[in-house]
Amino acid sequence: MSATPRELNYPSLETAECPYPIFEKLRKTGGVYQVPGENEFMVADHALVSEALRTPEVYSSHTQLAAEAQPGWETSVFSSDPPDHTVKREVAYRSFNPRKLKEYTPMVQGVVDELIDDFIDEGKCEFVTQFANPMSSRVMFNILGLEADEWAWSADIEFEGAGARYLPPDLQKLQDRDGARLNAQMTAVVEDRIANPREDAISNLIAGHRERTGEVNLPYLAVESTVLLLGGVLTSAHLSGSAMLLLLQNPEQMELVRADFSKIPRMLEEALRLESALQFMPRYTTVDTELGGVQIPAGSNVLLLFASANRDGEVFEEPEAFDPDRSNVKRHVGFGLGPHFCLGAPLARLEGKLAFETLFTRLGEIRLAEGNELLHIDSAFNRGPKELFLEFEAA
C-alpha cells in the first residue's frame, strides 16, 4: 500500500479534522471528481452517492481496496456483491435479527450500567475510553463469545480497512500488524468453535456456512468473524462519542432530549448524519459508466463520500446545523443504503438508545471539563472524538 499525492489532499490525515470545505467544493463543481493522474473518482452529492449504492452491478464492493485492507477481506460479506452477498448476509443476519436484539437488550443494559458504575462516584470521566469504546467492544465480545481479557487490546485500535492506503507508510505498517494479529487470534477462536460450538454469533456463522457450502472454510470464517467484530464496534463507539459532543455543543438540544427520551433515536440519527462515523466507502466499476455527467471507465476506484452526502444542502436544510427534529433525518447514508445497508445498524441504535437513556437518568448536569481540545481521531476513514473529558453530578 502507498499513499499518493492528490490535488485536494483528500483522503488524508492532514484534512481529516475538517474535511467539510473540501466536500462543499466537490458538490459545487458537479459532485463527481477525478483524482488527477489516477483512475480514481470521488462522489460527493447525496443523489449520486445514493444512485451508486443502489447499483451494485455497476459499482461493485469487490474492490482492490478491500483486498489491501487485509488478506481475505475481498471474500467477506463486506466486500461481496449480490447474489453471493445476499446469501452471506442472510447467514450473518441470524445473530442480528429482531429476536436476537430483544435477547441482547438486558446484556447491553448491563454493560452500560457497569461502565457508569466504574466512574460515577468520581464526578468525571473521559467519555471515549471509559464509556463509548468499551461499551461497543464489550457488547460485541459478548455477542461473538469472545473473552474480554484476551480481546481488550482490540478495543484500542482504529482499524482503517479500505482507508488504510491513505495513511502514511508507518501507520500502514501498524495497520498490517494489527490486522495480522486480529486474524491470527480470530482464526484460533474459529478453530475452537468448529470443534466446540457454543451459543454465540461465531458458532452461528460456522453453522450457516456449513449449511450453505457443505464445508468449513477456516480462512473465510476468520475474516468474516473479524468483519463482524470491527463493524459492530467502530461505528457504534464513534456514534456515541459524536452524539455526546454535539449535545454538549448544543445545550438547548441537550435540554430537549433530556426532557423527552423519545427524542433519543432521532438525535442519534442526526448525530450520524452530521458526523458520519464512516466518512466514505469504496466501490469498483464493473463497466464503463456515467455518473453526474462524468464518464467513469470500467475498473475505476470510486470513493462514495458518505460524510459529504450527509451534508448536501439539496437534501438537508441548514445541513451544518445539529437538529434532532429534522423531518428527513433518516435520509442520511451514514449506515449505507441498498444491499449493503449496515447489518449492525439495529444493534448500534439499540446501544445508543440504552446508553443515553441511562446516562441521562444517572448523570445530572453533564458538562465539558477544562482542557478539552475537541479533536477527532487520526483517521480519514473513521470519524469520532479522540477524547472527551466530562464532569457531572450524580443524579
C-alpha positions as a Markdown table, in Angstrom:
| # | Residue | x | y | z |
|---|---|---|---|---|
| 1 | Met | 0.0 | 0.0 | 0.0 |
| 2 | Ser | 1.2 | 3.5 | -0.7 |
| 3 | Ala | -0.2 | 7.0 | -0.3 |
| 4 | Thr | -0.3 | 9.2 | -3.3 |
| 5 | Pro | -0.3 | 13.0 | -3.6 |
| 6 | Arg | -3.6 | 14.4 | -4.7 |
| 7 | Glu | -4.8 | 17.9 | -5.6 |
| 8 | Leu | -7.3 | 18.2 | -2.7 |
| 9 | Asn | -5.2 | 16.2 | -0.3 |
| 10 | Tyr | -8.2 | 14.0 | 0.5 |
| 11 | Pro | -8.4 | 11.4 | 1.9 |
| 12 | Ser | -5.5 | 12.2 | 4.2 |
| 13 | Leu | -4.7 | 12.7 | 7.9 |
| 14 | Glu | -3.9 | 16.4 | 7.1 |
| 15 | Thr | -7.5 | 17.1 | 6.1 |
| 16 | Ala | -9.3 | 14.6 | 8.3 |
| 17 | Glu | -10.0 | 17.0 | 11.2 |
| 18 | Cys | -12.2 | 19.3 | 9.0 |
| 19 | Pro | -12.8 | 17.8 | 5.5 |
| 20 | Tyr | -16.1 | 19.7 | 5.1 |
| 21 | Pro | -14.8 | 22.6 | 3.0 |
| 22 | Ile | -13.4 | 20.1 | 0.5 |
| 23 | Phe | -16.8 | 18.3 | 0.3 |
| 24 | Glu | -18.6 | 21.6 | -0.3 |
| 25 | Lys | -16.1 | 22.4 | -3.1 |
| 26 | Leu | -16.7 | 19.0 | -4.7 |
| 27 | Arg | -20.5 | 19.4 | -4.5 |
| 28 | Lys | -20.3 | 22.8 | -6.1 |
| 29 | Thr | -18.2 | 21.5 | -9.0 |
| 30 | Gly | -20.6 | 18.8 | -10.1 |
| 31 | Gly | -20.4 | 16.2 | -7.4 |
| 32 | Val | -18.0 | 13.8 | -9.2 |
| 33 | Tyr | -14.3 | 14.5 | -9.2 |
| 34 | Gln | -11.5 | 12.5 | -10.9 |
| 35 | Val | -8.2 | 12.5 | -9.0 |
| 36 | Pro | -5.6 | 13.9 | -11.4 |
| 37 | Gly | -3.5 | 11.2 | -13.0 |
| 38 | Glu | -5.3 | 8.4 | -11.3 |
| 39 | Asn | -8.2 | 6.0 | -12.2 |
| 40 | Glu | -10.0 | 7.1 | -9.1 |
| 41 | Phe | -13.1 | 9.2 | -8.7 |
| 42 | Met | -14.8 | 10.8 | -5.6 |
| 43 | Val | -18.6 | 11.2 | -5.5 |
| 44 | Ala | -19.9 | 14.0 | -3.2 |
| 45 | Asp | -23.6 | 14.5 | -3.9 |
| 46 | His | -26.3 | 12.7 | -1.9 |
| 47 | Ala | -28.3 | 11.8 | -5.1 |
| 48 | Leu | -25.2 | 10.4 | -6.9 |
| 49 | Val | -23.9 | 8.5 | -3.8 |
| 50 | Ser | -27.4 | 7.0 | -3.4 |
| 51 | Glu | -27.5 | 6.0 | -7.1 |
| 52 | Ala | -24.2 | 4.2 | -6.8 |
| 53 | Leu | -25.1 | 2.4 | -3.6 |
| 54 | Arg | -28.3 | 1.2 | -5.2 |
| 55 | Thr | -26.5 | -0.1 | -8.3 |
| 56 | Pro | -24.1 | -2.8 | -7.1 |
| 57 | Glu | -24.0 | -4.5 | -10.5 |
| 58 | Val | -22.1 | -1.3 | -11.7 |
| 59 | Tyr | -20.5 | -0.1 | -8.5 |
| 60 | Ser | -19.1 | -3.3 | -7.0 |
| 61 | Ser | -18.0 | -3.8 | -3.4 |
| 62 | His | -15.4 | -6.3 | -4.6 |
| 63 | Thr | -12.6 | -3.7 | -4.7 |
| 64 | Gln | -8.8 | -3.8 | -4.7 |
| 65 | Leu | -9.1 | -1.6 | -1.6 |
| 66 | Ala | -10.8 | -4.4 | 0.2 |
| 67 | Ala | -8.0 | -6.8 | -0.6 |
| 68 | Glu | -5.5 | -4.3 | 0.6 |
| 69 | Ala | -7.3 | -3.8 | 3.9 |
| 70 | Gln | -6.4 | -7.3 | 5.0 |
| 71 | Pro | -5.8 | -10.5 | 3.1 |
| 72 | Gly | -9.1 | -12.4 | 2.7 |
| 73 | Trp | -11.4 | -9.4 | 3.2 |
| 74 | Glu | -12.3 | -9.5 | -0.5 |
| 75 | Thr | -14.3 | -12.7 | 0.2 |
| 76 | Ser | -16.3 | -11.2 | 3.2 |
| 77 | Val | -19.9 | -10.0 | 3.2 |
| 78 | Phe | -18.4 | -6.5 | 3.4 |
| 79 | Ser | -16.7 | -6.9 | 0.0 |
| 80 | Ser | -19.1 | -9.2 | -1.9 |
| 81 | Asp | -21.9 | -8.4 | -4.3 |
| 82 | Pro | -25.3 | -9.9 | -4.9 |
| 83 | Pro | -26.3 | -12.7 | -5.2 |
| 84 | Asp | -23.3 | -14.0 | -3.2 |
| 85 | His | -23.6 | -11.1 | -0.8 |
| 86 | Thr | -27.3 | -11.8 | -0.2 |
| 87 | Val | -26.6 | -15.3 | 0.9 |
| 88 | Lys | -23.7 | -14.4 | 3.1 |
| 89 | Arg | -25.7 | -11.5 | 4.7 |
| 90 | Glu | -28.6 | -13.8 | 5.4 |
| 91 | Val | -26.2 | -16.1 | 7.3 |
| 92 | Ala | -24.8 | -13.3 | 9.4 |
| 93 | Tyr | -28.2 | -11.8 | 10.0 |
| 94 | Arg | -29.2 | -14.7 | 12.1 |
| 95 | Ser | -27.3 | -13.1 | 15.0 |
| 96 | Phe | -28.7 | -9.6 | 14.5 |
| 97 | Asn | -32.4 | -10.2 | 13.7 |
| 98 | Pro | -35.1 | -8.6 | 15.9 |
| 99 | Arg | -35.5 | -11.7 | 18.1 |
| 100 | Lys | -31.8 | -11.7 | 18.8 |
| 101 | Leu | -31.8 | -7.9 | 19.6 |
| 102 | Lys | -34.5 | -8.5 | 22.1 |
| 103 | Glu | -32.4 | -11.2 | 23.7 |
| 104 | Tyr | -29.4 | -8.8 | 23.8 |
| 105 | Thr | -31.2 | -5.9 | 25.4 |
| 106 | Pro | -30.6 | -7.0 | 29.1 |
| 107 | Met | -26.9 | -7.7 | 28.3 |
| 108 | Val | -26.4 | -4.3 | 26.7 |
| 109 | Gln | -28.1 | -2.6 | 29.6 |
| 110 | Gly | -25.8 | -4.5 | 32.0 |
| 111 | Val | -22.7 | -3.3 | 30.1 |
| 112 | Val | -23.9 | 0.3 | 30.2 |
| 113 | Asp | -24.6 | 0.2 | 33.9 |
| 114 | Glu | -21.3 | -1.5 | 34.7 |
| 115 | Leu | -19.3 | 1.2 | 32.9 |
| 116 | Ile | -21.2 | 4.0 | 34.5 |
| 117 | Asp | -20.7 | 2.3 | 37.9 |
| 118 | Asp | -16.9 | 2.5 | 37.3 |
| 119 | Phe | -16.8 | 6.3 | 37.1 |
| 120 | Ile | -20.0 | 7.8 | 38.6 |
| 121 | Asp | -18.5 | 8.3 | 42.0 |
| 122 | Glu | -15.6 | 10.3 | 40.6 |
| 123 | Gly | -17.9 | 13.0 | 39.1 |
| 124 | Lys | -15.9 | 12.9 | 35.9 |
| 125 | Cys | -14.8 | 10.6 | 33.1 |
| 126 | Glu | -13.0 | 10.5 | 29.7 |
| 127 | Phe | -16.1 | 9.5 | 27.8 |
| 128 | Val | -14.4 | 7.9 | 24.8 |
| 129 | Thr | -12.2 | 5.4 | 26.6 |
| 130 | Gln | -14.3 | 4.9 | 29.7 |
| 131 | Phe | -17.7 | 4.6 | 28.0 |
| 132 | Ala | -18.2 | 4.8 | 24.3 |
| 133 | Asn | -15.4 | 2.5 | 23.1 |
| 134 | Pro | -15.7 | -0.2 | 25.9 |
| 135 | Met | -19.5 | -0.2 | 25.6 |
| 136 | Ser | -19.5 | -1.3 | 22.0 |
| 137 | Ser | -16.5 | -3.6 | 22.4 |
| 138 | Arg | -17.9 | -5.4 | 25.4 |
| 139 | Val | -21.3 | -5.8 | 23.7 |
| 140 | Met | -19.6 | -7.4 | 20.6 |
| 141 | Phe | -17.4 | -9.6 | 22.7 |
| 142 | Asn | -20.5 | -11.0 | 24.4 |
| 143 | Ile | -22.3 | -11.5 | 21.1 |
| 144 | Leu | -19.4 | -13.2 | 19.5 |
| 145 | Gly | -18.5 | -15.2 | 22.6 |
| 146 | Leu | -15.0 | -13.7 | 23.0 |
| 147 | Glu | -13.2 | -13.4 | 26.3 |
| 148 | Ala | -12.9 | -9.8 | 27.2 |
| 149 | Asp | -9.5 | -10.1 | 28.8 |
| 150 | Glu | -8.0 | -11.7 | 25.7 |
| 151 | Trp | -9.5 | -9.2 | 23.3 |
| 152 | Ala | -9.3 | -6.0 | 25.3 |
| 153 | Trp | -6.4 | -4.8 | 23.2 |
| 154 | Ser | -8.6 | -4.7 | 20.1 |
| 155 | Ala | -10.8 | -2.0 | 21.6 |
| 156 | Asp | -7.9 | 0.4 | 21.3 |
| 157 | Ile | -7.1 | 0.0 | 17.6 |
| 158 | Glu | -8.7 | 2.2 | 14.9 |
| 159 | Phe | -8.7 | -0.2 | 12.0 |
| 160 | Glu | -8.9 | 1.7 | 8.7 |
| 161 | Gly | -10.0 | -1.1 | 6.5 |
| 162 | Ala | -10.3 | 0.3 | 2.9 |
| 163 | Gly | -8.9 | 3.6 | 4.1 |
| 164 | Ala | -5.5 | 2.2 | 5.0 |
| 165 | Arg | -3.9 | 3.1 | 1.7 |
| 166 | Tyr | -4.4 | 6.8 | 2.5 |
| 167 | Leu | -2.3 | 6.6 | 5.7 |
| 168 | Pro | 1.4 | 7.4 | 5.9 |
| 169 | Pro | 3.7 | 4.4 | 5.4 |
| 170 | Asp | 4.5 | 4.0 | 9.1 |
| 171 | Leu | 0.8 | 3.9 | 10.0 |
| 172 | Gln | 0.1 | 1.5 | 7.2 |
| 173 | Lys | 2.6 | -0.9 | 8.8 |
| 174 | Leu | 0.8 | -0.6 | 12.1 |
| 175 | Gln | -2.5 | -1.4 | 10.3 |
| 176 | Asp | -0.9 | -4.5 | 8.7 |
| 177 | Arg | 0.4 | -5.6 | 12.2 |
| 178 | Asp | -2.9 | -5.1 | 13.9 |
| 179 | Gly | -4.8 | -6.8 | 11.1 |
| 180 | Ala | -2.4 | -9.8 | 11.2 |
| 181 | Arg | -2.9 | -10.1 | 15.0 |
| 182 | Leu | -6.7 | -9.9 | 14.7 |
| 183 | Asn | -6.7 | -12.5 | 12.0 |
| 184 | Ala | -4.5 | -14.9 | 13.9 |
| 185 | Gln | -6.4 | -14.6 | 17.1 |
| 186 | Met | -9.8 | -14.9 | 15.4 |
| 187 | Thr | -8.6 | -18.0 | 13.5 |
| 188 | Ala | -7.8 | -19.7 | 16.8 |
| 189 | Val | -11.3 | -18.8 | 18.1 |
| 190 | Val | -13.0 | -20.1 | 14.9 |
| 191 | Glu | -11.0 | -23.4 | 15.2 |
| 192 | Asp | -12.2 | -23.8 | 18.7 |
| 193 | Arg | -15.9 | -23.1 | 17.7 |
| 194 | Ile | -15.7 | -25.6 | 14.9 |
| 195 | Ala | -14.7 | -28.3 | 17.4 |
| 196 | Asn | -16.8 | -26.9 | 20.3 |
| 197 | Pro | -19.8 | -25.0 | 19.1 |
| 198 | Arg | -21.5 | -22.6 | 21.6 |
| 199 | Glu | -24.5 | -20.3 | 21.6 |
| 200 | Asp | -22.7 | -17.3 | 20.0 |
| 201 | Ala | -22.6 | -15.5 | 16.7 |
| 202 | Ile | -19.4 | -17.1 | 15.6 |
| 203 | Ser | -20.8 | -20.6 | 16.1 |
| 204 | Asn | -24.0 | -19.5 | 14.2 |
| 205 | Leu | -21.8 | -18.2 | 11.4 |
| 206 | Ile | -20.0 | -21.5 | 11.1 |
| 207 | Ala | -23.3 | -23.5 | 11.2 |
| 208 | Gly | -24.8 | -21.3 | 8.5 |
| 209 | His | -21.6 | -21.6 | 6.3 |
| 210 | Arg | -21.8 | -25.3 | 6.6 |
| 211 | Glu | -25.4 | -25.4 | 5.5 |
| 212 | Arg | -24.6 | -23.1 | 2.6 |
| 213 | Thr | -21.5 | -24.8 | 1.3 |
| 214 | Gly | -21.3 | -28.2 | 3.0 |
| 215 | Glu | -17.8 | -27.4 | 4.2 |
| 216 | Val | -15.8 | -25.4 | 6.7 |
| 217 | Asn | -13.6 | -22.7 | 5.1 |
| 218 | Leu | -11.4 | -21.6 | 8.1 |
| 219 | Pro | -9.7 | -18.5 | 6.5 |
| 220 | Tyr | -13.1 | -17.2 | 5.2 |
| 221 | Leu | -14.8 | -17.7 | 8.6 |
| 222 | Ala | -11.9 | -16.0 | 10.5 |
| 223 | Val | -12.2 | -13.0 | 8.2 |
| 224 | Glu | -16.0 | -12.9 | 8.3 |
| 225 | Ser | -15.9 | -13.0 | 12.2 |
| 226 | Thr | -13.3 | -10.2 | 12.3 |
| 227 | Val | -15.5 | -8.1 | 10.0 |
| 228 | Leu | -18.5 | -8.6 | 12.4 |
| 229 | Leu | -16.3 | -7.6 | 15.3 |
| 230 | Leu | -14.9 | -4.4 | 13.8 |
| 231 | Gly | -18.2 | -3.5 | 12.1 |
| 232 | Gly | -20.0 | -3.9 | 15.4 |
| 233 | Val | -17.5 | -1.8 | 17.4 |
| 234 | Leu | -16.3 | 1.2 | 15.5 |
| 235 | Thr | -19.5 | 2.8 | 14.2 |
| 236 | Ser | -21.3 | 2.4 | 17.4 |
| 237 | Ala | -18.4 | 3.7 | 19.5 |
| 238 | His | -17.9 | 6.8 | 17.3 |
| 239 | Leu | -21.6 | 7.5 | 17.1 |
| 240 | Ser | -21.9 | 7.6 | 20.9 |
| 241 | Gly | -18.9 | 9.9 | 21.2 |
| 242 | Ser | -20.1 | 12.2 | 18.4 |
| 243 | Ala | -23.6 | 12.4 | 19.8 |
| 244 | Met | -22.4 | 13.4 | 23.3 |
| 245 | Leu | -20.1 | 16.1 | 21.9 |
| 246 | Leu | -22.8 | 17.5 | 19.7 |
| 247 | Leu | -25.3 | 17.6 | 22.6 |
| 248 | Leu | -22.7 | 19.4 | 24.8 |
| 249 | Gln | -22.0 | 21.9 | 22.0 |
| 250 | Asn | -25.8 | 22.5 | 21.6 |
| 251 | Pro | -27.1 | 22.8 | 25.1 |
| 252 | Glu | -30.6 | 23.7 | 24.0 |
| 253 | Gln | -30.8 | 20.3 | 22.2 |
| 254 | Met | -29.3 | 18.6 | 25.3 |
| 255 | Glu | -32.1 | 20.0 | 27.4 |
| 256 | Leu | -34.8 | 18.9 | 25.0 |
| 257 | Val | -33.5 | 15.4 | 24.7 |
| 258 | Arg | -33.0 | 15.0 | 28.5 |
| 259 | Ala | -36.6 | 16.2 | 29.0 |
| 260 | Asp | -38.0 | 13.7 | 26.5 |
| 261 | Phe | -36.2 | 10.4 | 26.0 |
| 262 | Ser | -38.4 | 9.6 | 23.0 |
| 263 | Lys | -36.2 | 12.1 | 21.1 |
| 264 | Ile | -33.0 | 10.0 | 21.6 |
| 265 | Pro | -33.4 | 7.8 | 18.5 |
| 266 | Arg | -33.8 | 10.8 | 16.2 |
| 267 | Met | -30.9 | 12.6 | 18.0 |
| 268 | Leu | -28.7 | 9.6 | 17.2 |
| 269 | Glu | -29.7 | 9.6 | 13.5 |
| 270 | Glu | -28.9 | 13.3 | 13.3 |
| 271 | Ala | -25.5 | 12.8 | 15.0 |
| 272 | Leu | -24.7 | 10.1 | 12.5 |
| 273 | Arg | -25.7 | 12.4 | 9.6 |
| 274 | Leu | -23.7 | 15.4 | 10.8 |
| 275 | Glu | -20.6 | 13.4 | 11.9 |
| 276 | Ser | -20.6 | 10.3 | 9.7 |
| 277 | Ala | -18.8 | 7.5 | 11.6 |
| 278 | Leu | -17.7 | 6.1 | 8.2 |
| 279 | Gln | -16.5 | 9.0 | 6.0 |
| 280 | Phe | -16.5 | 7.1 | 2.7 |
| 281 | Met | -16.8 | 3.7 | 1.2 |
| 282 | Pro | -15.0 | 2.5 | -1.9 |
| 283 | Arg | -16.6 | 0.9 | -5.0 |
| 284 | Tyr | -15.2 | -0.6 | -8.2 |
| 285 | Thr | -16.8 | 0.0 | -11.6 |
| 286 | Thr | -17.6 | -3.2 | -13.5 |
| 287 | Val | -18.4 | -1.5 | -16.8 |
| 288 | Asp | -17.9 | 1.9 | -18.4 |
| 289 | Thr | -20.5 | 4.1 | -16.9 |
| 290 | Glu | -21.6 | 7.7 | -16.4 |
| 291 | Leu | -22.4 | 9.4 | -13.1 |
| 292 | Gly | -23.4 | 13.1 | -12.8 |
| 293 | Gly | -22.3 | 13.7 | -16.3 |
| 294 | Val | -18.8 | 12.3 | -15.8 |
| 295 | Gln | -17.6 | 9.3 | -17.7 |
| 296 | Ile | -16.1 | 6.7 | -15.4 |
| 297 | Pro | -14.2 | 3.8 | -17.1 |
| 298 | Ala | -14.6 | 0.2 | -16.1 |
| 299 | Gly | -12.1 | -0.8 | -13.4 |
| 300 | Ser | -12.1 | 2.6 | -11.7 |
| 301 | Asn | -11.9 | 3.0 | -8.0 |
| 302 | Val | -14.9 | 5.2 | -6.8 |
| 303 | Leu | -15.0 | 6.7 | -3.3 |
| 304 | Leu | -18.6 | 7.4 | -2.2 |
| 305 | Leu | -18.3 | 10.2 | 0.3 |
| 306 | Phe | -20.9 | 9.5 | 2.9 |
| 307 | Ala | -19.9 | 12.5 | 5.0 |
| 308 | Ser | -20.4 | 14.8 | 2.1 |
| 309 | Ala | -23.7 | 13.3 | 1.0 |
| 310 | Asn | -25.0 | 13.7 | 4.6 |
| 311 | Arg | -24.3 | 17.5 | 4.4 |
| 312 | Asp | -25.8 | 18.1 | 1.0 |
| 313 | Gly | -27.9 | 21.2 | 1.2 |
| 314 | Glu | -30.0 | 20.0 | -1.7 |
| 315 | Val | -31.4 | 17.3 | 0.7 |
| 316 | Phe | -30.9 | 18.7 | 4.2 |
| 317 | Glu | -32.0 | 22.2 | 5.1 |
| 318 | Glu | -29.2 | 24.0 | 7.0 |
| 319 | Pro | -27.0 | 21.0 | 6.7 |
| 320 | Glu | -24.4 | 22.2 | 9.1 |
| 321 | Ala | -26.9 | 22.6 | 12.0 |
| 322 | Phe | -27.5 | 19.9 | 14.6 |
| 323 | Asp | -31.3 | 19.4 | 14.5 |
| 324 | Pro | -32.6 | 16.2 | 16.0 |
| 325 | Asp | -36.1 | 17.2 | 15.0 |
| 326 | Arg | -35.1 | 17.3 | 11.3 |
| 327 | Ser | -38.0 | 15.8 | 9.4 |
| 328 | Asn | -36.0 | 13.9 | 6.9 |
| 329 | Val | -33.0 | 12.9 | 9.0 |
| 330 | Lys | -33.4 | 9.2 | 8.1 |
| 331 | Arg | -32.4 | 10.1 | 4.5 |
| 332 | His | -28.8 | 10.1 | 5.7 |
| 333 | Val | -26.5 | 7.4 | 4.3 |
| 334 | Gly | -24.4 | 7.0 | 7.5 |
| 335 | Phe | -25.4 | 3.4 | 7.6 |
| 336 | Gly | -25.1 | 2.9 | 3.9 |
| 337 | Leu | -28.0 | 2.2 | 1.5 |
| 338 | Gly | -29.3 | -0.6 | -0.6 |
| 339 | Pro | -27.9 | -4.2 | -0.4 |
| 340 | His | -25.1 | -3.1 | 1.8 |
| 341 | Phe | -27.1 | -1.2 | 4.4 |
| 342 | Cys | -25.3 | -1.8 | 7.7 |
| 343 | Leu | -26.1 | -5.2 | 9.1 |
| 344 | Gly | -25.3 | -3.8 | 12.6 |
| 345 | Ala | -27.4 | -0.7 | 12.4 |
| 346 | Pro | -30.2 | -2.0 | 14.6 |
| 347 | Leu | -27.7 | -3.0 | 17.3 |
| 348 | Ala | -26.0 | 0.4 | 17.1 |
| 349 | Arg | -29.3 | 2.1 | 17.5 |
| 350 | Leu | -30.2 | -0.2 | 20.5 |
| 351 | Glu | -26.8 | 0.6 | 22.2 |
| 352 | Gly | -27.2 | 4.3 | 21.6 |
| 353 | Lys | -30.8 | 4.4 | 22.9 |
| 354 | Leu | -30.0 | 2.4 | 26.1 |
| 355 | Ala | -26.7 | 4.3 | 26.6 |
| 356 | Phe | -28.2 | 7.8 | 26.5 |
| 357 | Glu | -31.4 | 6.9 | 28.4 |
| 358 | Thr | -29.2 | 5.5 | 31.2 |
| 359 | Leu | -26.6 | 8.3 | 31.1 |
| 360 | Phe | -29.3 | 11.0 | 31.3 |
| 361 | Thr | -31.0 | 9.1 | 34.2 |
| 362 | Arg | -27.9 | 8.6 | 36.3 |
| 363 | Leu | -25.8 | 11.6 | 35.5 |
| 364 | Gly | -27.0 | 15.2 | 36.0 |
| 365 | Glu | -25.6 | 18.4 | 34.6 |
| 366 | Ile | -23.2 | 16.8 | 32.2 |
| 367 | Arg | -20.6 | 19.4 | 31.0 |
| 368 | Leu | -17.3 | 19.6 | 29.2 |
| 369 | Ala | -14.3 | 19.7 | 31.6 |
| 370 | Glu | -11.5 | 22.1 | 31.2 |
| 371 | Gly | -8.6 | 21.1 | 28.9 |
| 372 | Asn | -10.6 | 19.5 | 26.1 |
| 373 | Glu | -9.0 | 20.0 | 22.7 |
| 374 | Leu | -12.1 | 18.6 | 20.9 |
| 375 | Leu | -10.1 | 17.0 | 18.2 |
| 376 | His | -11.1 | 13.9 | 16.2 |
| 377 | Ile | -9.3 | 10.6 | 15.9 |
| 378 | Asp | -6.4 | 10.4 | 13.5 |
| 379 | Ser | -8.2 | 8.8 | 10.6 |
| 380 | Ala | -9.5 | 9.8 | 7.2 |
| 381 | Phe | -11.9 | 6.7 | 7.1 |
| 382 | Asn | -13.4 | 6.7 | 10.5 |
| 383 | Arg | -14.6 | 9.7 | 12.5 |
| 384 | Gly | -15.2 | 10.3 | 16.2 |
| 385 | Pro | -13.9 | 12.3 | 19.1 |
| 386 | Lys | -10.4 | 11.5 | 20.1 |
| 387 | Glu | -11.0 | 12.4 | 23.8 |
| 388 | Leu | -14.0 | 13.9 | 25.6 |
| 389 | Phe | -13.4 | 14.8 | 29.2 |
| 390 | Leu | -16.7 | 15.3 | 31.1 |
| 391 | Glu | -17.8 | 16.5 | 34.5 |
| 392 | Phe | -21.2 | 15.8 | 36.0 |
| 393 | Glu | -23.2 | 15.4 | 39.1 |
| 394 | Ala | -24.7 | 12.1 | 40.1 |
| 395 | Ala | -28.5 | 12.3 | 39.6 |
